[in-house]
């Protein structure tokens, strides 16, 4: 048997009991697990009877592992018995242990908040104008030209804007060389603004073999505080000048880099692809605007733990992504000069919006009484299998009933999103 006491908004205490017989099973498990590590005079390790060990150390010696043995099943049963939707890890306390009555536990948890949604049909969103500019098409063509460019060494003229120069350099502040201010055989593209102040412009007009003194000032707020706002002099040796030659855009070039025969065909294809991408982005922007409108019309008191959990999910996802690139989260934070606290804060707003949007959509799904068929769940499992390159049958074998329930919830949420989008109203 179990009972529930309200502590605060969306916070409850679950009181539940484990019978004496079931707790005895836990004690036997704990004894078998631990007896080999307990020394009793006159007995070899692992051979001392349980009663002897308890007489020497007290019954409590086996309690912790016994609690862990019986607790998960008993807690889950109490949650189900009281129809609770728990959104936090439980804080467990042992209230009483008795040979005759078993164990009484108390679990403090946060529960899913009640959500009130109104006027979710006819939500407004602004009309999105989608156009493809000629510059966007040209930018795509230029990127293709960059990929097919060739580097030409320059020997008969000085440096011009756009050239790639190979330099050695060493920087000085107040006549002293500073850390990080030296480079060898560094390729610098003039006009890239990758160096501070007017460094690159001062190389224009110089020739291979020239030694140049470049005078610049570090910007205020520079990431190396000791250099912030200070004038500096760089001694620069120009070792090489190169120029990136881009191919002409003609039918011959188009035939080399694509399946098209003419420049016009290629441009039309680029236009269609950009348009399709913008339409997809526009649909996503539209959905987000409608979701925001839904959330603003919803009343809910979200437990902070739900937002913290969502932040955890986003950080774990990000960590997994960079780990595939060979970078740990700790290394990333050091490189970016961040802490875990600043990273969590960066995710806080979007995480709160995600939690509230999800809760609002779940409320819509409940009001509209959306149903999910086994076929829809199986189709979703197939999508997951395809995404991970697995056979569906193998995935089905490892999916638990709880997973199928969560998939059904996700499908309902998607149906609710489709519903509010289909019933939204476009405005100018």
C-alpha positions in Angstrom: 0.0 0.0 0.0 1.1 3.6 -0.6 -0.2 7.1 -0.1 0.7 10.6 -1.4 1.0 13.9 0.5 1.1 17.3 -1.3 4.1 19.3 -0.2 4.1 22.2 -2.6 2.9 23.0 -6.2 3.8 19.9 -8.3 5.8 18.5 -5.4 4.6 15.4 -3.4 5.7 12.9 -0.8 5.0 9.3 -1.7 4.9 7.0 1.4 5.1 3.3 0.5 5.9 0.0 2.3 7.8 -3.1 1.5 6.6 -6.2 3.4 8.7 -8.1 5.9 8.9 -11.1 3.6 10.1 -9.1 0.6 12.6 -7.2 2.8 13.9 -10.6 4.0 14.6 -11.5 0.4 16.6 -8.3 0.2 18.5 -9.1 3.3 19.4 -12.6 1.9 20.6 -10.9 -1.3 22.7 -8.5 0.7 24.2 -11.2 2.8 25.2 -13.3 -0.2 26.7 -10.2 -1.8 28.7 -9.0 1.2 29.6 -12.1 3.3 32.9 -12.6 1.4 34.2 -9.3 2.6 33.3 -9.6 6.2 35.8 -11.0 8.7 34.5 -13.0 11.7 37.0 -14.7 14.1 36.8 -18.4 13.8 35.3 -18.4 10.3 36.9 -18.2 6.9 35.7 -15.2 4.8 32.4 -15.9 3.2 31.6 -18.8 5.6 30.2 -17.0 8.6 26.4 -17.4 9.1 24.3 -14.4 8.7 23.1 -14.4 12.3 26.7 -14.5 13.5 27.6 -11.5 11.4 24.5 -9.6 12.5 25.3 -10.4 16.2 28.8 -8.9 15.7 28.0 -5.9 13.5 24.2 -5.4 13.9 21.4 -6.1 11.4 22.0 -2.8 9.8 25.2 -4.1 8.1 23.0 -5.6 5.4 20.4 -2.8 5.1 21.9 -0.6 2.4 22.1 -3.4 -0.3 18.8 -4.8 0.9 17.2 -1.4 0.4 18.7 -1.1 -3.1 17.3 -4.6 -3.9 13.7 -3.9 -2.9 13.4 -0.2 -3.6 13.1 0.1 -7.4 10.2 -2.3 -7.7 8.4 -0.9 -4.7 8.8 2.7 -5.8 7.6 2.0 -9.4 4.6 0.2 -8.0 3.7 3.2 -5.7 4.0 5.7 -8.6 1.7 3.6 -10.8 -0.8 3.0 -8.0 -1.2 6.7 -7.5 -1.2 7.6 -11.2 1.7 10.0 -10.8 3.7 11.5 -13.7 7.0 12.0 -12.1 9.5 14.4 -13.7 12.4 14.2 -11.2 14.6 11.7 -9.5 13.2 10.7 -6.1 14.8 11.8 -2.9 14.4 8.7 -0.8 14.4 8.4 3.0 13.9 5.3 5.1 11.3 6.0 7.7 11.0 2.8 9.6 12.4 -0.7 9.6 10.6 -3.5 11.4 10.9 -7.3 11.5 7.1 -7.6 11.5 6.1 -4.7 9.3 9.0 -4.5 6.8 10.3 -1.2 5.6 8.5 2.2 5.1 10.0 4.5 2.6 9.3 8.2 1.8 10.1 9.6 -1.7 9.9 13.3 -2.5 9.3 13.9 -6.2 8.2 16.6 -8.6 5.3 15.8 -10.8 4.2 16.9 -14.2 2.4 20.3 -13.9 -1.2 20.9 -14.9 -1.4 22.9 -18.1 -4.3 25.0 -19.2 -4.3 25.9 -22.9 -6.8 28.2 -24.6 -7.5 29.5 -28.1 -5.0 27.1 -29.6 -7.0 27.1 -32.9 -6.4 30.1 -35.0 -3.0 31.1 -33.6 -1.4 33.9 -35.7 1.9 33.8 -37.6 3.5 36.4 -39.9 3.6 35.7 -43.6 7.1 34.9 -44.7 8.3 36.3 -48.0 10.7 33.9 -49.7 12.9 35.3 -52.5 16.2 34.2 -54.0 18.5 37.1 -54.8 21.0 37.0 -57.6 23.8 37.5 -55.1 22.9 34.3 -53.4 23.2 32.4 -56.6 26.5 34.1 -57.4 27.8 33.3 -53.9 27.1 29.6 -54.6 28.9 29.8 -58.0 31.9 31.6 -56.3 32.2 28.8 -53.8 32.4 26.3 -56.6 35.0 28.5 -58.3 37.0 28.5 -55.1 36.9 24.7 -55.0 38.3 24.6 -58.5 40.8 27.4 -58.2 44.6 27.1 -58.7 47.4 28.8 -56.8 49.9 30.7 -58.9 53.2 31.9 -57.6 53.9 35.6 -58.2 57.4 36.8 -58.9 57.0 39.9 -61.1 54.9 42.3 -58.9 54.4 43.5 -55.3 51.6 42.3 -53.0 48.1 43.2 -53.9 44.8 42.9 -52.1 43.6 39.3 -52.3 47.1 37.8 -52.5 48.3 35.0 -50.3 51.6 35.9 -48.7 53.9 33.6 -46.8 55.6 35.5 -43.9 57.7 35.1 -40.8 56.8 37.6 -38.1 57.7 38.5 -34.6 55.7 41.0 -32.4 57.0 43.5 -29.8 55.3 45.6 -27.2 57.3 48.2 -25.5 60.4 46.8 -27.2 59.8 43.3 -25.7 58.7 40.2 -27.6 55.4 38.9 -26.3 54.0 35.4 -26.0 52.1 34.2 -29.1 53.4 37.0 -31.3 55.7 34.9 -33.5 55.0 32.8 -36.6 57.0 31.0 -39.2 55.9 30.3 -42.8 52.5 31.7 -42.1 50.1 32.0 -45.0 48.1 35.2 -44.8 45.4 36.2 -47.2 45.5 40.0 -47.7 42.0 41.4 -47.1 40.9 38.5 -44.9 41.1 40.7 -41.8 42.5 37.8 -39.8 45.2 39.9 -38.3 44.6 43.0 -36.1 44.2 46.6 -37.1 45.9 47.6 -40.4 48.5 44.8 -40.4 47.5 43.3 -43.8 47.1 46.7 -45.6 50.7 47.7 -44.6 52.0 44.7 -46.6 50.4 45.9 -49.8 53.0 47.1 -52.3 55.9 45.1 -50.7 57.9 42.5 -52.5 59.4 39.0 -51.8 62.5 39.4 -49.7 61.4 42.6 -48.1 61.7 43.1 -44.3 58.8 45.2 -43.1 58.0 46.9 -39.8 54.3 46.8 -39.2 52.8 49.1 -36.5 49.4 48.3 -35.1 47.4 48.8 -32.0 45.6 45.9 -30.2 41.9 46.6 -29.7 40.4 47.4 -26.4 39.1 44.2 -24.8 41.6 41.9 -26.6 41.4 38.4 -25.2 45.0 38.7 -23.9 44.4 41.3 -21.3 48.1 42.3 -21.1 47.9 43.4 -24.8 44.6 45.1 -24.7 44.7 48.6 -26.2 48.5 48.6 -26.5 50.6 49.6 -29.6 52.8 46.9 -31.1 55.4 46.6 -33.8 55.8 43.4 -35.9 59.0 42.6 -37.8 57.8 40.8 -40.9 59.8 39.0 -43.6 58.0 38.4 -46.9 59.0 35.0 -48.2 56.5 34.3 -50.9 53.5 35.8 -52.8 50.8 33.7 -54.4 47.6 34.4 -56.1 44.4 32.3 -56.2 43.2 32.1 -59.8 39.5 31.4 -60.2 38.1 29.8 -63.3 35.8 31.7 -65.7 32.2 30.8 -65.4 31.2 29.5 -68.8 29.5 26.5 -70.3 32.7 24.5 -70.3 33.3 25.1 -66.6 29.7 24.2 -65.8 30.0 20.9 -67.7 33.2 20.1 -65.7 31.6 20.7 -62.2 28.0 19.6 -62.7 25.6 17.5 -64.8 24.4 20.6 -66.6 25.4 21.9 -70.0 24.9 25.6 -69.7 25.4 28.4 -67.2 21.7 29.2 -67.2 20.7 25.6 -66.4 23.2 25.6 -63.5 21.9 28.9 -62.2 18.3 27.6 -62.3 19.2 24.5 -60.4 21.0 26.6 -57.7 17.9 28.9 -57.5 15.6 25.9 -57.0 17.8 24.4 -54.3 18.1 27.7 -52.4 14.4 28.2 -52.7 13.7 24.7 -51.3 16.1 25.3 -48.4 14.5 28.7 -47.6 11.0 27.2 -47.8 12.1 24.4 -45.4 13.6 27.0 -43.0 10.5 29.2 -43.4 8.3 26.3 -42.4 10.4 25.7 -39.3 10.3 29.4 -38.5 6.6 29.3 -38.9 6.2 26.4 -36.5 8.4 28.0 -33.9 6.4 31.2 -34.1 3.1 29.3 -33.7 4.6 27.2 -30.8 5.7 30.4 -29.1 2.1 31.8 -29.5 0.7 28.6 -28.0 3.0 28.7 -25.0 2.1 32.3 -24.3 -1.6 31.3 -24.2 -0.9 28.5 -21.8 -0.9 28.5 -18.1 1.6 26.2 -16.3 3.8 26.2 -13.3 6.9 24.3 -14.5 9.1 22.7 -11.8 12.7 24.0 -12.2 14.0 20.5 -12.3 12.3 19.9 -15.6 14.3 22.7 -17.1 17.5 21.5 -15.5 16.9 18.0 -16.9 16.4 19.5 -20.4 19.6 21.4 -20.1 21.3 18.1 -19.1 19.9 16.5 -22.2 21.2 19.3 -24.5 24.7 19.2 -22.9 24.9 15.4 -23.2 23.8 15.6 -26.8 26.4 18.3 -27.6 29.1 16.3 -25.7 28.3 13.2 -27.7 28.6 15.1 -31.0 32.0 16.6 -30.2 33.2 13.3 -28.8 32.7 11.9 -32.3 35.2 14.5 -33.5 37.7 13.5 -30.9 37.1 16.3 -28.4 35.9 16.0 -24.8 33.5 18.4 -23.2 36.2 19.5 -20.7 38.6 20.2 -23.5 36.0 22.2 -25.4 35.2 24.3 -22.4 38.9 25.1 -21.9 39.4 26.1 -25.5 36.3 28.3 -25.5 37.2 29.9 -22.1 33.8 28.7 -20.7 32.7 26.9 -17.6 30.0 24.4 -17.1 27.9 27.1 -15.4 28.1 29.5 -18.3 27.3 26.7 -20.7 24.2 25.7 -18.7 23.1 29.3 -18.7 23.5 29.5 -22.5 21.1 26.6 -22.8 18.6 27.8 -20.2 16.2 30.0 -22.3 15.9 27.5 -25.2 15.5 24.6 -22.7 12.7 26.4 -20.9 10.9 27.2 -24.2 11.3 23.5 -25.2 9.8 22.2 -22.0 6.9 24.6 -22.0 6.2 23.9 -25.7 6.2 20.2 -25.1 3.8 20.5 -22.1 1.5 22.8 -24.1 1.4 20.3 -27.0 0.7 17.4 -24.7 -2.2 19.3 -23.3 -3.6 20.0 -26.8 -3.2 16.3 -27.7 -5.1 15.3 -24.6 -7.9 17.8 -25.3 -8.2 16.7 -28.9 -8.0 13.0 -27.8 -5.5 12.0 -30.4 -4.9 8.3 -30.7 -1.8 6.4 -31.8 -2.1 3.0 -33.6 0.4 0.1 -33.4 1.1 0.7 -37.0 2.2 4.3 -36.3 4.5 3.1 -33.5 6.0 0.4 -35.7 6.5 3.0 -38.5 8.4 5.2 -36.0 10.5 2.2 -34.9 11.3 1.6 -38.6 12.5 5.2 -38.9 14.8 4.8 -35.9 16.2 1.6 -37.3 16.9 3.2 -40.6 18.6 6.2 -38.9 20.9 3.9 -37.0 21.4 1.3 -39.8 19.7 -1.5 -37.8 17.3 -4.2 -38.7 13.9 -3.3 -37.4 13.4 -6.8 -35.9 16.6 -6.4 -33.8 15.5 -3.0 -32.6 12.0 -4.3 -31.7 13.6 -7.0 -29.5 15.4 -4.4 -27.3 12.6 -1.9 -27.1 10.7 -2.1 -23.8 7.1 -1.4 -23.2 8.1 1.9 -21.6 9.9 2.9 -24.8 6.7 2.2 -26.8 4.7 4.4 -24.5 7.2 7.2 -24.9 7.1 6.8 -28.7 3.3 7.0 -28.6 3.6 10.3 -26.5 6.1 11.7 -29.1 3.7 10.8 -32.0 0.8 12.5 -30.1 2.9 15.6 -29.6 3.7 15.7 -33.3 0.0 15.3 -34.2 -0.7 18.2 -31.8 1.9 20.4 -33.5 0.6 19.5 -37.0 -2.9 20.4 -35.7 -2.1 23.8 -34.4 -0.1 24.6 -37.5 -2.9 23.5 -39.8 -5.3 25.7 -37.9 -3.1 28.7 -37.6 -3.9 32.0 -39.4 -1.4 33.9 -41.5 -1.1 37.6 -41.0 0.7 40.3 -42.9 
